[in-house]
Amino acid sequence: MTSNAAVKRAQRAKTNDTVFGRVLHALAGKKLLTHALLIGFGLVMLYPLLWMVSSSFKPQEIIFREPGLIPSDVTTENYTNGWDALQYPFSHYFMNSAIITAGSIVGNLVACSLAAYAFARLEFPLKRFWFALMLGSIMLPLHVTLVPQYILFSEMDWINTFYPLIVPKFLATDAFFIFLMVQFIRTLPRELDEAAVIDGAGHWRIFSRIIMPLCTPALATTAIFTFIWTWNDFLSQLIFLTSPDKLTVPVALRNFLDSSGDSSWGPMFAISVLSLGPIFGFFLAGQRYLVRGIATTGMR
């Protein structure tokens, strides 16, 4: 009797092991298929970028004649010719973009963090109304506000200067970043503020010594998105900057295209590849904080 029970237990264990092995095998196969699909979609999305990089090393006459990624003839003339193709060397346009982007980052970090602290921690009349109004401004497209802004800045004699692209950032005009920081600050325990008040700290000291050091992920997220959006901004810079010496990288790249069809595709692809370098570098440098900032926003 004991022997039969032991045999049955061994058979059940063997059956369970078999079923468990089949489940693991099925899960492994499903996981492998999922990764294969993700890699396939990733390659499809990366193909235009890879083609642009490959075309930047091709002679002008074979760029569209050979659509493959591996060029039959390799040259670096597109980079040397493209760098000095316009009225100024492209280092001049890179510097203009860097000045505007750096000013925008500083403005958003300072102004949006102050506004976010006020909405998250302070009490003032019509707080909910102003917060709803701020969120409503996110739904306004750029094209709606562009004409009034142009008229305003024209009256202030700011057209063809960097002021229209930098000064508004110091007035907390990017509601998305205010909302992002408000949600992040709300996740911080208020006991920290209360302990600081007991020690005699005021709002400014609480903001600078407690809240801001803990908001590093949200600040990094704001800086990264501001950098990418400002560096790639074409319409605003095209509208407010008119003279060649004030042009930025996106607007200067447009000068490689000719409406008559005689466009410098090779140099344009080469400089486009170079213009992507700062974006990738800035993103990779702050990727760790970016993931933390997005993951912890909106937890409450």
Salt bridges, closest charged atoms under 4 A:
GLU123 OE2 - LYS127 NZ 3.63
ASP174 OD2 - LYS169 NZ 3.20
ASP193 OD2 - ARG121 NE 2.66
ASP245 OD2 - LYS246 NZ 3.26
